[in-house]
Amino acid sequence: YKSNYFLRYRRNTDFTELENWETVDISDVVGEDNTKLHGFYGGSLVGDYIYFVTNMLRGKVIRYDISKDFLDLGSWESFDPKTVVKTYSGSIFLRGYLYLVPGWNSNRAVRFDTRLEFDDPAAWKVFRLPHAGFSGAVTDGKSIIFIPLHDKRQDGYHGNFLRFNLTRNDPDGPGQIRCGFKDRTPGCWEAF
């Protein structure tokens, strides 16, 4: 939990044999404040990369290139999107974007455009959600549902699910209109 170590199991081998497990210390990858970076909360596989986000008030995103050697530190990168929020409770990938789910008491989600460079600040956008405090998210390929957890503004634990729809019904016709991440048009964001 409070570690810069990542552990990998070699698939299709005996799970109980220690030789089938590998450990890498990424302290040198995460930078000068590496002793403070810990508490990773899930990961998302996107193409050749696995993205890991922290939930322990440090905000950095770690990326591992699965096409490279797990033990080689050159296979790992870190980036701090410099957002106000420093705690996330997971991530989810949908249609070219990686969404960082705001964690405990936070209502700021972050979206990374995976088609841009990992260290390009323009690839990272912050958006304030209408509710706060989530514990992960799920997708059906058309929307993202943020799973409720804790919001101190609502006196603690809450049950406010929040859904971001990629499209909404066109009020002027039978079609669909694309929703932007910052779009406040009714139908783009729904709380329930």
C-alpha positions in Angstrom: 0.0 0.0 0.0 2.7 2.5 0.9 5.3 1.4 -1.6 6.9 2.2 -4.9 7.1 -1.5 -5.7 5.1 -3.2 -8.4 4.7 -6.9 -8.5 4.0 -9.0 -11.6 3.0 -12.7 -11.9 4.0 -14.7 -14.9 0.8 -16.1 -16.4 0.3 -19.8 -17.0 2.8 -20.7 -14.3 2.4 -22.1 -10.7 0.9 -19.2 -8.7 2.5 -20.5 -5.5 6.1 -20.5 -6.7 8.0 -17.3 -5.8 10.2 -17.6 -9.0 7.1 -16.9 -11.0 6.8 -13.4 -9.5 8.8 -10.3 -10.4 9.2 -7.1 -8.3 10.4 -3.7 -9.6 11.1 -0.6 -7.5 10.1 2.5 -9.5 11.4 5.0 -6.9 13.9 6.4 -9.5 11.1 6.9 -12.0 8.7 8.9 -9.9 11.2 11.7 -9.1 12.7 13.4 -6.1 9.6 13.1 -4.0 9.4 9.3 -4.5 9.3 8.6 -0.8 5.9 10.3 -0.6 4.4 8.6 -3.7 2.4 5.5 -2.7 -1.1 4.2 -2.4 -1.9 3.2 -6.0 -5.5 2.5 -6.6 -6.1 0.2 -9.6 -5.0 0.5 -13.2 -6.2 0.7 -16.7 -4.8 -1.1 -19.8 -4.8 1.2 -22.8 -3.0 -0.2 -25.9 0.6 -1.0 -24.9 0.4 0.9 -21.6 -1.0 0.2 -18.1 -1.8 3.5 -16.2 -1.7 3.6 -12.4 -3.1 6.4 -10.4 -2.4 7.3 -6.7 -4.9 7.9 -4.1 -2.6 9.1 -1.3 -2.5 12.9 -2.0 0.3 12.9 -4.6 -1.6 13.0 -7.9 1.1 11.4 -10.1 0.1 9.0 -12.8 2.5 6.1 -13.5 2.6 4.4 -16.9 4.2 1.0 -17.8 4.9 0.0 -21.4 3.9 -3.7 -21.5 5.9 -4.2 -24.7 9.1 -3.6 -22.7 10.9 -5.4 -19.9 9.0 -5.1 -16.7 12.3 -4.8 -14.6 13.8 -2.1 -16.9 13.1 1.3 -15.4 13.1 2.7 -18.9 9.7 0.9 -19.3 8.2 3.2 -16.7 7.2 6.9 -16.8 5.5 9.2 -14.4 3.6 12.4 -14.9 2.0 14.9 -12.6 -0.9 16.6 -14.4 -0.6 19.5 -11.9 -4.2 19.4 -11.0 -5.7 20.8 -7.8 -7.0 17.3 -6.9 -4.3 15.0 -5.7 -6.3 11.9 -4.9 -8.0 9.5 -7.3 -9.9 6.3 -6.8 -9.0 4.5 -10.1 -9.3 5.2 -13.8 -11.3 4.1 -16.7 -10.7 4.1 -20.5 -13.4 5.0 -23.0 -13.0 6.0 -26.7 -9.5 7.4 -26.7 -9.6 9.0 -23.2 -8.4 7.9 -19.8 -10.6 9.3 -17.1 -9.1 9.6 -13.5 -11.9 9.1 -11.0 -12.0 11.7 -8.2 -11.5 10.0 -4.8 -12.4 10.8 -1.2 -14.2 14.2 -1.0 -13.0 15.3 -4.4 -15.2 16.4 -7.3 -12.5 17.0 -9.8 -12.1 14.4 -12.6 -9.2 14.4 -15.0 -9.3 13.3 -18.6 -6.2 12.3 -20.5 -6.2 12.2 -24.3 -4.3 9.0 -25.0 -3.6 10.1 -28.6 -1.3 12.8 -27.3 2.0 12.6 -25.6 1.9 11.4 -22.0 4.0 14.4 -20.7 2.1 17.0 -22.7 0.1 19.2 -20.3 -2.4 19.9 -23.1 -3.4 16.3 -23.1 -4.7 16.6 -19.5 -8.0 18.4 -18.8 -9.7 18.9 -15.4 -13.4 19.1 -14.9 -15.4 19.8 -11.7 -18.2 17.2 -11.3 -21.6 18.1 -9.8 -21.0 15.5 -6.9 -17.9 14.5 -5.0 -16.3 11.4 -3.5 -16.2 8.3 -5.7 -14.8 4.8 -5.5 -14.1 3.8 -9.1 -16.2 3.8 -12.3 -17.6 1.5 -14.8 -18.5 1.9 -18.5 -20.9 0.3 -21.0 -19.1 1.8 -24.0 -21.6 4.7 -24.2 -21.3 6.3 -20.8 -19.2 6.3 -17.6 -20.9 5.7 -14.2 -19.0 7.0 -11.2 -19.5 4.8 -8.1 -20.3 6.8 -4.9 -18.2 6.8 -1.8 -17.7 9.8 0.5 -18.3 13.5 0.4 -17.7 15.6 3.5 -20.0 18.2 2.0 -22.9 15.7 2.3 -22.0 14.6 5.8 -20.0 11.5 4.8 -20.9 8.5 2.8 -23.4 9.0 0.0 -25.2 7.0 -2.7 -25.1 9.6 -5.5 -24.2 7.7 -8.7 -23.1 10.0 -11.5 -23.3 9.2 -15.2 -21.5 10.9 -18.0 -23.1 10.1 -21.4 -21.0 10.4 -24.6 -24.2 11.3 -26.5 -27.6 12.6 -25.6 -30.9 12.7 -27.5 -31.3 15.6 -29.9 -34.4 17.6 -28.8 -34.9 18.8 -32.4 -34.9 15.4 -34.1 -34.4 11.6 -33.8 -30.6 11.7 -33.7 -27.9 11.9 -31.0 -25.7 14.9 -30.1 -22.2 14.3 -28.8 -21.5 15.4 -25.3 -18.3 17.1 -24.3 -16.7 16.3 -20.9 -17.4 19.9 -19.8 -20.8 20.0 -21.4 -23.5 21.0 -18.8 -26.4 20.4 -21.3 -29.1 18.3 -19.7 -28.7 14.7 -20.7 -24.9 14.8 -20.8 -24.5 14.4 -17.0 -27.1 12.6 -14.9 -27.1 12.0 -11.1 -29.2 9.2 -9.6 
